Amino acid sequence: MSNEDRWLTSNEAAAHLGYGEYTLRQSRRTGKLAGKETPKFTKTGTAVRYKMSDLDAWVNSDSEAVSQ
């Protein structure tokens, strides 16, 4: 499995993005993080997972909007 396809826990995803886990958890409720739509996530029961490639795409969406 490539690193891009790795699934991260909420805590790991928050660290990857540079936010606290509480902030990331709140963004799932509000639908917004840093003024834009929250990154994609999957929830199975109580387990929440983020795909690393989705997180990286979310981060890069800022730079794409600026360059257009």
Stockholm file with secondary structure:
# STOCKHOLM 1.0

chainA/1-68         MSNEDRWLTSNEAAAHLGYGEYTLRQSRRTGKLAGKETPKFTKTGTAVRYKMSDLDAWVNSDSEAVSQ
#=GR chainA/1-68 SS CCGGGCEEEHHHHHHHHTSCHHHHHHHHHHSEETTEECCCCEEETTEEEEEHHHHHHHHHHHHHHHHC
#=GC SS_cons        CCGGGCEEEHHHHHHHHTSCHHHHHHHHHHSEETTEECCCCEEETTEEEEEHHHHHHHHHHHHHHHHC
//
